[in-house]
Amino acid sequence: MITGDLKNKVDRVWDAFWSGGISNPLEVIEQITYLLFIKRLDELYYLAEKKAARTGRPIERPIFQGTDPEGRKMSDLRWSQFKEIAPGDMFATVRDRVFPFLRTLGGDGSTYSEHMKDARFTIPNAGLLSRVVDMLDDIDMAQRDTKGDLYEYMLGKIATAGRNGQFRTSRHVIQLMVEMMQPTPDDKICDPACGTAGFLVEAGEYLRRHHPDALHDAKQRKHFHEDMFHGFDFDGTMLRIGNMNMLLHGVEKPQIHYRDSLSDNVGKESEEYSLILANPPFAGSLDYESTSKDLQQVVKTKKTELLFLALFLRLLKPGGRAAVIVPDGVLFGSTKAHKELRRILVEEQKLDGVVKLPSGTFKPYSGVSTAILLFTKTESGGTDNVWFYEVTADGWSLDDKRTPLLPPDKLSPVPDVALTEEEHAKNNLPDALARWVRRDADELQRARTEQSFCVPKTDIVEQGYDLSLNRYKEVVHEEVEHRPPLKILADLERLESEVQQGMADLKAML
């Protein structure tokens, strides 16, 4: 967790961007991301220099050696060099030399060059650049937790700004889904609509917490850094931000690339991944002409929410698991495509669970009701019982402000201390996680009047594969003790007599 002092520095720089005319929070983060890439490039070059000195071999990519066509030293473009010069000179160097140089790195196959080829420098003045460079230089970038938390704090500004239409999934919801899926060191994880890579980052952090020894094995370490995490998006800014988010959380070569997941055919990646974590955008409908033929083989529809589900099924290998967020309409929609996809999940795959989320979970972006679908790809069925859980509170207010209802140590699905019954009413996530683990044990015995319960497959088939929790939840009716009718009539007669007597007394007084 970053310190209050560092948060204050970030806030001051953020305010400086706004006062400097950059009010789009995504553009602010993008500019900071570019500078972090530049700083990281210098750090890697420093390590290459040390390795060359130790081995006596030349540097593999001597990008900062020699001079440019105009005879100026390439070493001037290193972070460690330009950060020391006067603000005006630094501004000119970064604007006129560093950014054009970064764009020329494209094509060398490195993680950095792919996302820097379209780099635009939009910081308006030398004073602001100097402040941002000073802030970033103060951070100990060797500390993965510090730099990762710093970037998460900046990404949180997207949510608080409430603009741009970016649909960022709350970190505590992401953490719940990752904890439920329990990633392993052998998994190959994909988010086909990765955005800022929140799901991939949390999966990596889960593995560091629960499987620390895996990074000590050379083969598993290489898999972790180069082939475990895959993300796709068609927004260039999101790709840069997501890639940097992974890098700052200690993943050296995340596979985050440009792709329109619903339009591009994924035949080469069919059955490629063992775990999918996603909250894809649901923007309505697509034309058949622009829809992947691979997905049309699974289900014929124009609905993006259904096409993404078809994509997940296509990308998962047999035995692969998925935890994905869907709008409620997927659970009970009456079209042929809706019913067919639910039938596939129940009959041909293994539908494990449905977690209904509160309607305010994604405010201020949207008040739409959503749910988490949890399933395993088997291609041979396997659904016996489907576990349902109704989250009524996730630790935050369900209005547009989304303010925390509990202290920070009690907000996550895995709080530092156990919650009381009163605190559970404000944050159901730890309870949801605990019950999920027992879904094949005592959860099978719960009544349908409780917060969670299991429904046999036969009941779901009878209901036309309807997966809405309210279809199966039973409401407890409070018993009311009724008085005998004759007693009620007697009371009414007495009341009438009292009224008549009161009227007679009133007349006598007049």
N, C-alpha and C positions, 0 to 999 in steps of 0.2 A: 504494500500500500504506500502511495507516495505521500510525502510530508505536506503539511499545511503550507510551508514556505515555498515548495515547488509548485503546489497548486496556485498559490498567489502569483508566482512568476508567469505561469501559463495564462492565468486570467488577465494579467496585465498585457501580455503580448497579444492575447485575443482581442482585448479592447483596442489595442493599437492598430490591429488589422482593420477593425471596424471603423475607427476614426480616420484611417488612411484610405477608406473607400472600398475595402474588400469586406462586404457584409454577408457573402455567401459562405456558410460554415464549411461546406465541402471544398471550396476554393482555398480557404484558410488551411485546412488540413492537408490539401494537396501540395501547397507551397512548402509547408513544414516537412511533408513527406519527401519532396525533392531534396531538401537540405539534409535530411537524415540519410538518404541514399548517398549523397556526396560525402557525408561524414563516414559512412560505412565503407565506401570505396577506398577512402584514404586509410582506414584501419586495416582493410584487407591487404592493401599495398605495403603497409608497414610490416605486416606478418610475412609477406612474400620477400621483402628485403632481408628480414631476419633469417628466413629459411635459406635464401641464396648465400648469405654470409656464412651460415653454418655448414652448408654442403659444398660451397665453392662452385655452384652451378649458377648460370644466369637466371634472372627473373623470367618466368614464362610469358607474362604479358607486361612488358615494360612501358605501360601507357604514360607514365609520368617522367620518362627519361627524354633527354635531348631537347630540341627546340621546335617551335611551330614554324610554318612557312615564312613568318615575318621575323624569325630569329628570337622570339621571346621564349623564355624557359618554360617547359611544360610543368615543372615542379611548382610553378606559381599557382597552378589550378588545384593543388591539394588543399584540403580543409585546414590542415595544420599550418599551412603557409598563409593563405589569404585571411584567416581569422585574426592574424596579428597586425595587419596593416590598417591604416586610417579608414573610417567608415566610407568616405567618398570613394577612395581608391578600391576598397573591397566591393562596393556596389558596382562600379564599372567593370571590375574583373569578373564578378559572378554573372552579371548581365551579358557582357560582350564576349567573354571567353569561356567561362565554365559551362554555361548552358548549351551553347553551340557545340562544345566539345562532347558533352554528354549525349547529344543527339547523334553524333558520329559513331558512338560505340555500338549502335544497333547493328545486328547481324553477326556479332561474335558469339552468340549463343548463350551468353550469361544471363542470369536471372535479372540483373540490374538493367542491362541494355534493352531488353524487351519492353520494359515498362518506362524507360526514359526516352525512347525514340521520339515521342511527341511532347517532350517537356517544354512547358511555357513558363517564363519567369514573369510574374505579375506583381511582385512586391514593389510598391510605388516609390519608395525613397530609401536613402542610405541609413537614416536613423532607425527605421523599422527593421531593416535587414540586420543591422548591428545588434539590436535587442534580441532578435530571434537567434542569431548565431551565438550570442553570449549565453542565452538560456540553454540551448542545446549543448553547448560546450561545458556547462556546469554539471551536466548529468553524467554520472559514472556509467557509461554505456557497456561496461563489462558486467554490470549487474542485470541479469535478464529480468528479474522481477521488477526492478525499478523502471527500466525502459519500457517493459510491457505494460505496466500499470499506468505509466505516463501516457502512452498512446491510447489505452482504453479510456483514460480520463478525457483526452481530447475527442475521441470518438463519441463520448457521451454528450459532447456539445452539439452534435448533430441532432440528438434526441431532444435536448432542451430547446434548441432553436425552433424545432417544429416546422421546418420548411423543406423545400426541394422534393417533397413526396417520397423521400427515402424511407423505406419500411424496415427500420433497424430492430431486430429482435432483442428484447431485454436480456441482459446477461444471466439473470437468475432462471429464466425460462430455458435458455440454452444449457445452463448447467444441469437443470433437472433432466433434460433429454439425454445429455451425455452420461450422467450418472446412471440412468435407467439402461442405457445400451452397454455400459462397461467396456469401452474399447480395449483391445489387447495389442501387444507389440507386433503381432502378425497381421493385424487388420490393414486393409487398404481402403482409405476413407474418402468419400466424395461428397461435395455439396455442389450440385449443378446450378445453383443460383447464389453464389457465395457472398456477394456484396463485400463487406469489410472482413470477411473470413472468421466471424465470431465462433461458428460451430467448429471449424478446424482448429482454431486457437485453443478452445476449451478442451477439445479432444486431446490435443498435445499436452496441455497442463494436467489432465486426468492421468495420462500415461506417466508423466514425470512423478506424480504423487504416488501412484499405485504400482508402477513397475520401474522403479529407478534403476534397477540392475540391468534392464534391457539396453540402456545407453552405454553400458560398459562392454557389451559384445559388439565386435567390429561389424558383423553382418547386420545385426539388428539396428545398430547406430546408423549405418548407411541407408537402410530402409527407412528409418525415422526421418532422416534429413532430406532424402531425395525421392522417395516413391510412396510414402504413406499418405500424404495429404494432397488431394486434388480438388481444385475449385474452378468453376467457370462463371463468367459473367460477360455481358456485352456492353458494359459501361466502363470506358477506359479509366475514369477517375476511381471507380470502385476497385478495379484490378490493381492499380497502383497502391491504393490504401490497404487493400486486403493483403497484398504481397508484403508490404512493409510491416503490417501487423504481425504476420507470421515470422518475418525475420527478427523483429524485436522481441518475439517470444521464443527465440532460440531455434527456429527451423531454418536451416541454411539454404535449401533449394526447394521451396514449396512449388508444386506444379499448379500454378494459378494462371489460367490462360483465357484469351478471348474466345467466346463461343455463344451463339444464340442457341440455347439448349433445346428449344422446341422446333427450331427450323433445320438445324444441321443433323444429318443422319449420323447415328452413333453405332453403326454396324460393327466397326472395328473395336468398339469398347463394350460390346454386349457381354454381359456376365463378367465384368472386369473388377467390380468392387465388392468388398465384404461388409461394408457399413455405409449407409447413407444417412446424413443428418441435414435437414433443410427446412427452410421456411420460404418457399419460392413466392414470387409476386403473382397475384391472381388478377390479371388485367382484363378479364372478360373473354373475348373470343378471337380466334385467328382464322384467316382464310385457309381452306384446304390446301391451296397452292403453296402456301408458305409453311405448311406443317410437314415435319419429318415423315417420310414414308415408313420409317422404322416404327414410329409411334402409331401410325394409322393401322399397322398390322395388329397392334394390341387392342385398340379401341377406336372406332370412328366417331370423332367428335371435334368440335371447334372450341370447346371450353378449356381454357388454359389450366384450371385446377385439375381437370381429369387427365389432360395431356401430361402434366408433370407426374402424376401418379403412374401413368403408363411408362414414362421415362425411367422412374425409379425401378420399376419392375424389370425393365429392359437392362439397366445398368448393373443390377445386383446379380452376383453369382449364386447358385444354389447353396442354401445355408446362410446367405447374407441377411443382415438385419437392417431395419430402417426405423427411424423416428422422425416423422415429418409433420409439419403443421398444415392443416387444411381448413378452409371455411366450412361452417356447419352444413352448408348446402350439399357438400359431398356425402354427408352421412345419411341424408334422407331424400335427396333429389329424386324426382320421379321419372326422369327421361330414361330412355333405353340405355344410353351410355353410362349414366349414373349407376343404374342397377347392375349392369354388366361388370363394371369395375368392382363394385362391392361383392358381387358373386365370385369374381376371380379371387379376391382377397380371402374370402371365407372358404370357398370350395377347392381352389387350386393351390393356394398358398396357406400360410398359417397366420391368421389375424390374432395377435397377442393381446392388444389392449386399445382402449379409447379413453383419452383423458380430456374431459370437457373443460375449457378455460373460460374465465369470466369475460364478459363482453367488453370490459374496459382494458383488457390486457395490452392492446396495441394502440391505446390512446397516447399522444394526441393525433396519431396518424389516422386511426380508424376505430370505429366502435363496433365493427363487425364481430360476430361470434365465431370463435374458432375452436379447434380441438387438435390434440396430438394423436396421430395414428401410429401404432407400433405393430410392426409385422415382420415375419420371416419368410424369405422366398424359399419354397420347397419344390414347386412344380408337381407336388404329389399330395397336396392337402395337408391336413394335420390339425385343423382347428377343432378343438373339443369344447373349450369354454373361452369366452371373450371377457376380459376383465375391464370393468368400467369404473372411472373415478370422476367425481364432480368437484373441481376446484372452485371454491366460492371466494377465496381470498389468496393473493399471491405475495402478500407482504407490503404492497403499495396501494395507495388510494386508487380507485378505479375511475377517477375523473381525469380531465385533461392535464392536471398538474402532476399526477402520479408521484405523490410525495410518500416517503417511507413511513410505515406505521409502527416499525420496531427499530431497535438499535441495529447497527450494521452487522454485529455478530449473530443476529437472529433472523437475518433476511434470506439467506441462501437455502437451498434444499438440504445442505449439509451444514447446519449451524454449529458454532463452536460449543454451544450449550443446549441442553434439551429445552424444548418449549413447554410452557404450562398450557393448560386447557384454554385459558383466556388468550394466550399468545397464538395458539393453534388457530383460533377463530380469525386471526389476522394474517396468518401464513400457513396455508395447507400443504406447502410443497414438501417439507420433511416427512409428513404423514403419508403423502402420496407415494414418495419413494420407498418408505418402509413397507407399505402395503403391496406395492408392485413386486417387491422381492418375494412376498409370500403368496403370490397370486395362484400358485399351484398347491397351496397348503390350506391354512385356515381361512383364507379369503373365499374359498369355495363354499364355506358354510355361512357367509354373511347374508342377512336378509336384504331384499331389494329396497328396503326403507332406509338403509344406511348410506354413508357417503361413498362407499365403494361396494361393489358386488360383482359376481360372475354370472354370465348368461350362457346357458348351453347352446351349442350350435343349432340344435333342432328348433329352439325358440326363435333364433334369428332367421332361419330359413322360413319359418311360418309367417314371419312379419315381412317377407319380401326383401330380406337382407337389409332392412332398416337398421342403421347403426347409431341413431340418436339416443342418448341416455334416457331422455324423458319417455321414450317408447316402452322402456322396461322398468323404470323406477316406480316404486309404489309409495304413495303418500300416506302417512300416518294420520288418521282422522281422530281428533280428540273426542273422547266420549263425554257426552253431556247428560247429566241426570235430569230427566224430565219429570215434572210434577203431575200427579194424577189429574185427569180432566175435571172430575167433580170438585176437586180442591180449587182448581183455577176458576170454575164457575162461581163457587161460593165466595171467593175473594172479589170477583167482579160485582156480584150482587151487593156485597158489603160496601164496596167503593161507590156504587150507584146510590145506595141509601145515604151514604155520608155526603155526597154531592147534593142530593135533594134536600137534606136537612140544612146544609150550608146555604142553599138558595132561600129556603124558608126563613132562616134567621136573618138573612140580608134584607128580605122584604119587610120583616117586622121592624127592623131598625129604621127603614125609610118611612 
